[in-house]
Amino acid sequence: MFALCFFHSVVCERRKFGPQGWNRGYPFNQGDLVTCVSVANNYLEASAKIPWADLRYLFGEIMYGGHITDNWDRRLCGAFQSSYVREELVEGIQMYPGFASPPTIATFKGYLEYVEETIERETPAAYGLHPNAEINFMTAQANDLFGSIADLQPRGGGGGAGTMSTAERAKQMLDDILEKLPDLFVMMEIEERIDDRTPYTSVFLQEAERMNLLLFEMGRSLRELDAGLRGDLSISEPMEALMESLTSNRPPDNWDALAYPSMLPLGLWLVNLLERQKQLLDWTGDLATPKCTWISGLFNPQAFLTAVLQVTARKNEWPLDKIGFTVDVTKRGPEEIEAATREGAFIHGLFVEGARWDTTTGCLEEAYMKELYPKLPVMQVKAAPSDKIDNKGLYVCPCYKTQGRGPTFVFAPALKSKEASAKWVMAGVALIMSVIE
């Protein structure tokens, strides 16, 4: 019962750490705990031997697991159950470093005293997280506070002495963006130069087409707003929304709908957009697959990974539905890659959250304090028959497009680790393609 209560507090309190705690928010409540205690009581009364596996399944998969909709969150819940609900609990285990499960105590008051005297202070380690998670939590709180303050500011159209009005600031920003906005790709001319249309070529053509759609909408809406500010057109509701987004430093909704998942403010979003366009511009120059692809700079990184599978499947005459990914994290940065690999593809642009990659040991290791998103070196992604892929002793690490995780999942490479994978599961370790540093 003590383990159940501790488990309940952990799964509830992890929610405050956002996506690193749980990919999605779940309505865990006191009723779940009461039901689990009742089930545990019935099983223990009826069984001569404690059915640990049955209890773990009932608690983790049915009672609490009934709320869970994300497979990676389900894995997390199972890891906690395996850590707390096990044979060693009877003799005493470490619930987390520095806090052990209590010895047999006769009274409820005795348990309360044990908890108050033994737990020194609340720490992310109690939830299986790295101390850096506290920094992320506090940063999110500060951002929410400043966001609320900004929303409460007056939205008057006129500027006082020495200040710019909303319209003037919007005009200044749109002029700056229009000046930097690159030209559209001439798709017909590019396709005429292609001799051999490989899966990689198809991916980059699709990327260029999507970039064109985004750039066209950006140019159209900005020129329309410019005409409205000059008085040539009446200011419409979409123009007002665009003007508010420009002055609030966030990407407008009509741009966001054609773009890629991103949590960046408008200034950084525009820098990121130009970098993405440059990668496509470099590709259209020689139409050769990049030596090392900046996978985070693609609208659809899953398509590129699928192309890796397709190329390998054609080369070896393997059925596409019976192959999977294997990865090899190198010790090099993207600038050190001299030529494209003959097997699979080199990719870069990934960050590790909750841990770090040690190039010396070639394994996942504990993150350094205040280093929230260390970069992952270049990774070689390869394809292999599914029946020959052995992830034993490896941590299957989910990779997401943004820090918001959830629906932005891309793929799950298996990374080397000297620690048990449960440690990284409970630490919420993941690869992130786009971070706000």
Phi, psi and omega per residue, in radians:
M1 nan -0.665 3.094
F2 -1.081 -0.749 3.128
A3 -1.104 -0.671 3.114
L4 -1.128 -0.753 3.124
C5 -1.113 -0.708 3.127
F6 -1.154 -0.761 3.105
F7 -1.030 -0.760 -3.125
H8 -1.076 -0.766 -3.136
S9 -1.133 -0.659 -3.131
V10 -1.146 -0.858 -3.072
V11 -1.165 -0.543 3.113
C12 -1.304 -0.770 -3.069
E13 -1.292 -0.410 3.116
R14 -1.105 -0.386 -3.099
R15 -1.073 -0.492 -3.101
K16 -1.234 -0.285 3.137
F17 -1.532 0.164 3.051
G18 1.185 -2.551 -3.067
P19 -1.055 -0.445 3.108
Q20 -1.256 -0.470 3.074
G21 -1.375 -0.967 3.040
W22 -2.439 2.423 3.092
N23 -0.997 -0.667 -3.136
R24 -2.303 2.696 -3.141
G25 -1.420 2.320 -3.102
Y26 -2.123 2.526 -3.092
P27 -1.497 0.981 3.047
F28 -1.084 2.425 -3.075
N29 -2.534 3.067 -3.089
Q30 -1.066 -0.537 3.125
G31 -1.063 -0.625 3.098
D32 -1.067 -0.763 -3.129
L33 -1.148 -0.783 -3.125
V34 -1.073 -0.736 3.135
T35 -1.131 -0.746 3.140
C36 -1.104 -0.699 3.117
V37 -1.102 -0.711 3.122
S38 -1.125 -0.751 3.117
V39 -1.108 -0.764 3.135
A40 -1.060 -0.739 3.132
N41 -1.060 -0.780 -3.133
N42 -1.100 -0.756 -3.123
Y43 -1.160 -0.755 -3.090
L44 -1.219 -0.548 3.094
E45 -1.244 -0.589 -3.031
A46 -1.588 -0.272 -3.036
S47 -1.950 2.381 3.060
A48 -1.276 -0.539 3.132
K49 -2.065 2.425 -3.091
I50 -1.192 2.098 -3.131
P51 -1.473 1.339 -3.043
W52 -0.980 -0.812 -3.104
A53 -1.093 -0.715 3.133
D54 -1.121 -0.758 3.141
L55 -1.108 -0.754 3.112
R56 -1.035 -0.736 -3.128
Y57 -1.145 -0.795 -3.119
L58 -1.108 -0.783 -3.122
F59 -1.231 -0.897 -2.990
G60 -1.393 -0.587 -3.054
E61 -1.743 -0.488 -3.043
I62 -1.865 -1.051 -3.045
M63 -1.171 -1.099 3.108
Y64 -1.419 -0.655 -3.126
G65 -1.125 -0.339 3.109
G66 -1.123 -0.393 3.099
H67 -1.460 -0.410 -2.910
I68 -1.451 2.282 -3.124
T69 -1.993 -0.178 -3.088
D70 -1.845 2.277 -3.075
N71 -1.091 -0.607 3.139
W72 -1.244 -0.571 3.042
D73 -1.213 -0.602 3.095
R74 -1.131 -0.687 3.085
R75 -1.098 -0.694 3.121
L76 -1.095 -0.803 3.133
C77 -1.052 -0.728 3.106
G78 -1.118 -0.620 3.132
A79 -1.154 -0.701 3.091
F80 -1.139 -0.724 3.132
Q81 -1.098 -0.744 3.129
S82 -1.140 -0.500 -3.126
S83 -1.373 -0.634 -3.039
Y84 -1.717 -0.734 -3.028
V85 -1.695 1.481 -3.112
R86 -2.655 2.925 -3.025
E87 -0.960 -0.692 -3.075
E88 -1.123 -0.296 -3.127
L89 -1.024 -0.598 -3.106
V90 -1.105 -0.634 -3.121
E91 -1.512 -0.324 -3.109
G92 1.977 2.205 -3.142
I93 -2.325 2.897 3.037
Q94 -1.446 1.964 3.088
M95 -1.198 -0.601 2.948
Y96 -2.855 2.859 -3.067
P97 -0.943 2.076 3.130
G98 1.740 -0.119 3.129
F99 -2.391 2.016 -3.121
A100 -1.760 2.727 3.034
S101 -1.127 2.551 -3.016
P102 -1.273 2.714 2.984
P103 -1.238 3.063 3.117
T104 -1.110 2.112 -3.123
I105 -2.120 2.419 -2.990
A106 -1.388 -0.514 -3.012
T107 -2.117 2.733 3.079
F108 -1.098 -0.695 3.114
K109 -1.061 -0.621 3.116
G110 -1.103 -0.666 3.104
Y111 -1.165 -0.735 3.126
L112 -1.067 -0.759 3.128
E113 -1.122 -0.674 3.129
Y114 -1.079 -0.783 -3.125
V115 -1.124 -0.823 -3.097
E116 -1.113 -0.609 -3.100
E117 -1.459 -0.471 -2.997
T118 -1.661 -0.709 3.124
I119 -1.374 2.017 -3.069
E120 -1.317 -0.928 3.127
R121 -2.783 2.823 3.135
E122 -1.265 2.356 -3.114
T123 -2.574 2.586 3.112
P124 -0.970 -0.441 3.131
A125 -1.057 -0.498 3.119
A126 -1.109 -0.431 -3.134
Y127 -1.784 0.136 -3.137
G128 1.498 0.057 -3.056
L129 -1.656 2.791 3.051
H130 -1.354 2.599 3.118
P131 -0.935 -0.425 3.103
N132 -1.061 -0.410 -3.134
A133 -1.071 -0.518 3.110
E134 -1.153 -0.618 3.116
I135 -1.137 -0.789 3.113
N136 -1.055 -0.732 -3.131
F137 -1.081 -0.824 -3.119
M138 -1.190 -0.623 3.092
T139 -1.110 -0.744 3.114
A140 -1.097 -0.698 3.097
Q141 -1.085 -0.778 3.134
A142 -1.109 -0.730 3.125
N143 -1.094 -0.721 3.104
D144 -1.088 -0.720 -3.137
L145 -1.096 -0.871 -3.122
F146 -1.176 -0.572 3.076
G147 -1.122 -0.708 3.118
S148 -1.152 -0.703 3.106
I149 -1.085 -0.749 -3.139
A150 -1.113 -0.667 -3.139
D151 -1.170 -0.442 -3.128
L152 -1.472 -0.131 -3.127
Q153 -1.218 2.551 3.115
P154 -1.106 2.512 -3.096
R155 -1.861 0.588 -3.086
G156 -1.057 2.580 -3.095
G157 -1.436 -0.443 -3.080
G158 -1.633 2.579 3.118
G159 -1.791 2.492 3.101
G160 -1.365 -2.997 -3.134
A161 -1.097 2.183 3.089
G162 1.426 0.016 3.130
T163 -2.087 2.731 -3.134
M164 -1.684 2.487 3.067
S165 -1.304 2.926 3.121
T166 -1.028 -0.743 -3.130
A167 -1.117 -0.698 -3.137
E168 -1.162 -0.716 3.126
R169 -1.177 -0.688 3.108
A170 -1.118 -0.713 3.124
K171 -1.098 -0.745 -3.142
Q172 -1.102 -0.740 -3.123
M173 -1.207 -0.748 -3.101
L174 -1.169 -0.604 3.070
D175 -1.110 -0.720 -3.141
D176 -1.146 -0.722 -3.128
I177 -1.206 -0.777 -3.134
L178 -1.073 -0.609 3.129
E179 -1.144 -0.619 -3.085
K180 -1.598 -0.194 -3.054
L181 -1.134 2.136 -3.103
P182 -1.304 2.876 3.106
D183 -1.260 2.762 3.079
L184 -1.277 2.666 3.051
F185 -1.312 2.396 3.090
V186 -1.517 1.648 -2.978
M187 -1.125 -0.653 -3.110
M188 -1.116 -0.737 -3.131
E189 -1.170 -0.659 3.133
I190 -1.148 -0.792 -3.097
E191 -1.157 -0.538 3.109
E192 -1.170 -0.462 -3.119
R193 -1.487 -0.170 -3.095
I194 -1.455 2.136 3.108
D195 -1.610 -0.819 -3.093
D196 -2.119 1.946 -3.080
R197 -1.530 1.684 3.129
T198 -1.535 2.942 3.053
P199 -0.981 -0.643 3.110
Y200 -1.131 -0.702 3.119
T201 -1.073 -0.738 3.137
S202 -1.079 -0.694 3.134
V203 -1.083 -0.830 -3.089
F204 -1.228 -0.532 3.049
L205 -1.130 -0.758 3.104
Q206 -1.097 -0.686 3.126
E207 -1.106 -0.736 -3.141
A208 -1.134 -0.670 3.119
E209 -1.129 -0.735 3.133
R210 -1.203 -0.607 3.076
M211 -1.127 -0.696 3.100
N212 -1.050 -0.767 -3.135
L213 -1.057 -0.752 -3.126
L214 -1.183 -0.831 -3.119
L215 -1.105 -0.665 3.129
F216 -1.104 -0.800 -3.128
E217 -1.145 -0.661 3.102
M218 -1.085 -0.858 -3.139
G219 -1.091 -0.756 -3.114
R220 -1.090 -0.859 -3.079
S221 -1.186 -0.620 3.126
L222 -1.215 -0.725 3.120
R223 -1.182 -0.595 3.093
E224 -1.147 -0.762 3.100
L225 -1.133 -0.670 3.126
D226 -1.050 -0.745 3.117
A227 -1.138 -0.637 3.111
G228 -1.159 -0.711 3.136
L229 -1.198 -0.495 3.094
R230 -1.390 -0.230 -3.133
G231 1.662 0.064 3.140
D232 -1.332 -0.435 3.108
L233 -2.287 2.703 3.044
S234 -1.291 2.442 3.128
I235 -1.235 2.058 -3.127
S236 -1.699 3.046 3.133
E237 -1.093 -0.778 3.076
P238 -1.043 -0.633 3.112
M239 -1.136 -0.732 3.125
E240 -1.112 -0.693 3.114
A241 -1.118 -0.720 3.121
L242 -1.139 -0.731 -3.136
M243 -1.106 -0.721 3.127
E244 -1.144 -0.692 3.121
S245 -1.121 -0.737 -3.130
L246 -1.087 -0.735 -3.101
T247 -1.404 -0.294 3.119
S248 -1.677 0.016 3.098
N249 1.069 0.810 3.037
R250 -2.430 2.575 -3.122
P251 -1.098 2.309 3.114
P252 -1.069 2.676 -3.084
D253 -1.089 -0.664 -3.107
N254 -1.215 -0.475 3.024
W255 -1.327 -0.748 -3.090
D256 -1.056 -0.607 -3.114
A257 -1.142 -0.483 -3.130
L258 -1.752 -0.104 -3.046
A259 -1.661 -2.613 -3.038
Y260 -2.092 2.754 3.094
P261 -1.018 2.268 -3.126
S262 -2.742 2.502 3.081
M263 -1.958 0.197 -3.081
L264 -1.324 2.542 2.983
P265 -1.169 2.886 -2.987
L266 -0.973 -0.756 -3.113
G267 -1.027 -0.886 3.130
L268 -1.216 -0.560 3.115
W269 -1.075 -0.724 3.137
L270 -1.188 -0.703 3.072
V271 -1.063 -0.765 3.123
N272 -1.099 -0.700 3.126
L273 -1.069 -0.783 -3.127
L274 -1.139 -0.604 3.091
E275 -1.179 -0.692 3.092
R276 -1.112 -0.754 -3.138
Q277 -1.123 -0.614 3.136
K278 -1.148 -0.674 3.103
Q279 -1.082 -0.711 3.107
L280 -1.207 -0.619 3.119
L281 -1.138 -0.707 3.088
D282 -1.094 -0.686 3.141
W283 -1.163 -0.752 -3.111
T284 -1.186 -0.297 3.127
G285 -1.181 -0.821 -3.116
D286 -2.099 -0.075 3.104
L287 1.006 0.417 3.091
A288 -1.791 2.514 3.102
T289 -1.047 2.287 -3.118
P290 -0.967 2.577 3.092
K291 -1.023 -0.715 3.120
C292 -2.468 1.967 -3.030
T293 -1.445 2.267 3.018
W294 -1.377 1.553 -2.995
I295 -1.170 -0.477 3.125
S296 -1.209 -0.264 -3.119
G297 -1.644 0.244 3.132
L298 -1.813 2.539 3.039
F299 -1.091 -0.741 -3.057
N300 -2.218 1.400 -3.126
P301 -1.107 -0.445 3.104
Q302 -1.087 -0.596 -3.134
A303 -1.136 -0.680 3.116
F304 -1.139 -0.726 3.125
L305 -1.150 -0.645 3.067
T306 -1.125 -0.615 3.103
A307 -1.108 -0.628 3.075
V308 -1.037 -0.780 3.120
L309 -1.117 -0.755 -3.090
Q310 -1.114 -0.778 -3.131
V311 -1.089 -0.783 -3.138
T312 -1.171 -0.702 -3.140
A313 -1.098 -0.720 3.123
R314 -1.178 -0.718 -3.101
K315 -1.111 -0.707 -3.064
N316 -1.808 0.040 -3.122
E317 0.978 0.838 3.073
W318 -1.751 2.576 3.029
P319 -1.204 2.317 -3.019
L320 -1.096 -0.544 -3.081
D321 -1.433 0.038 -3.124
K322 -2.132 0.465 3.073
I323 -2.232 2.752 -3.141
G324 -2.486 -3.032 -3.078
F325 -1.654 2.495 2.840
T326 -2.238 2.594 -3.101
V327 -2.270 2.684 3.081
D328 -2.382 1.938 3.141
V329 -1.428 2.104 -3.105
T330 -1.456 -3.097 3.074
K331 -1.833 0.172 -3.019
R332 -1.877 2.738 3.003
G333 -1.612 2.918 -3.092
P334 -1.048 -0.549 -3.129
E335 -1.269 -0.252 -3.133
E336 -1.599 -0.104 3.130
I337 -1.403 2.077 -3.045
E338 -1.602 -0.473 -3.116
A339 -2.687 2.726 3.111
A340 -1.159 2.564 3.126
T341 -1.338 2.623 3.116
R342 -1.398 -0.318 -3.112
E343 -2.103 2.013 -3.122
G344 1.313 -2.439 -3.105
A345 -2.719 2.602 3.003
F346 -1.546 2.334 3.093
I347 -2.296 2.702 3.073
H348 -2.578 3.072 -3.141
G349 1.803 0.302 -3.124
L350 -1.837 2.533 3.092
F351 -2.116 2.608 3.131
V352 -1.769 2.267 3.059
E353 -1.971 2.225 3.108
G354 1.674 -0.136 3.138
A355 -2.799 -2.889 3.052
R356 -2.600 2.823 3.086
W357 -1.782 2.149 3.134
D358 -1.648 1.957 -3.116
T359 -1.220 -0.364 3.135
T360 -1.245 -0.853 -3.128
T361 -1.557 -0.318 -3.100
G362 1.209 0.604 -3.084
C363 -2.477 2.886 2.953
L364 -1.236 2.438 3.110
E365 -2.394 2.958 3.074
E366 -1.003 2.432 3.113
A367 -1.224 2.659 3.011
Y368 -1.372 2.609 3.107
M369 -1.066 2.392 3.090
K370 1.208 0.052 3.021
E371 -1.763 1.576 -2.935
L372 -1.356 -0.645 -3.062
Y373 -2.360 1.250 3.107
P374 -1.134 2.527 -3.123
K375 -1.310 2.522 3.025
L376 -1.587 2.364 3.084
P377 -1.088 3.085 3.121
V378 -0.991 2.362 3.138
M379 -1.974 2.329 3.034
Q380 -1.666 2.095 3.134
V381 -1.776 2.208 -3.131
K382 -2.245 2.893 3.091
A383 -1.980 2.569 3.127
A384 -2.649 2.735 3.082
P385 -0.996 2.382 -3.072
S386 -1.008 -0.614 -3.094
D387 -1.307 -0.148 3.116
K388 -1.859 0.032 3.123
I389 -1.562 2.079 -3.131
D390 -2.041 1.928 -3.123
N391 -1.690 0.265 3.141
K392 -1.126 2.293 -3.132
G393 1.391 0.070 3.129
L394 -1.959 2.698 3.070
Y395 -1.735 2.002 3.096
V396 -1.340 1.855 -2.933
C397 -1.801 2.025 3.100
P398 -1.160 2.511 3.121
C399 -2.081 2.293 -3.092
Y400 -2.152 2.767 3.132
K401 -1.314 -0.614 -3.096
T402 -2.357 2.998 3.099
Q403 -1.175 -0.275 3.101
G404 -1.269 -0.239 3.100
R405 0.909 -2.235 3.095
G406 0.939 -2.072 -3.066
P407 -1.296 0.007 -3.106
T408 -1.616 0.317 -3.130
F409 -1.060 2.438 -3.125
V410 -1.986 -1.111 3.106
F411 -2.777 3.123 -3.054
A412 -2.342 1.507 3.087
P413 -1.236 2.595 3.098
A414 -1.665 2.042 -3.055
L415 -1.837 2.556 -3.141
K416 -1.214 2.513 -3.131
S417 -2.708 2.414 3.043
K418 -1.465 -0.376 3.134
E419 -1.533 2.782 3.037
A420 -1.109 2.487 -3.065
S421 -1.083 -0.431 3.136
A422 -1.040 -0.558 3.125
K423 -1.060 -0.794 -3.105
W424 -1.323 -0.529 3.074
V425 -1.070 -0.858 -3.109
M426 -1.232 -0.422 3.091
A427 -1.414 -0.053 3.128
G428 1.163 0.574 -3.087
V429 -1.248 2.289 3.126
A430 -2.644 2.832 2.994
L431 -1.680 2.377 -3.121
I432 -2.148 2.357 -3.103
M433 -1.497 -0.555 -3.092
S434 -2.354 2.088 -3.111
V435 -2.211 2.725 3.008
I436 -1.775 1.864 -3.066
E437 -1.620 nan nan
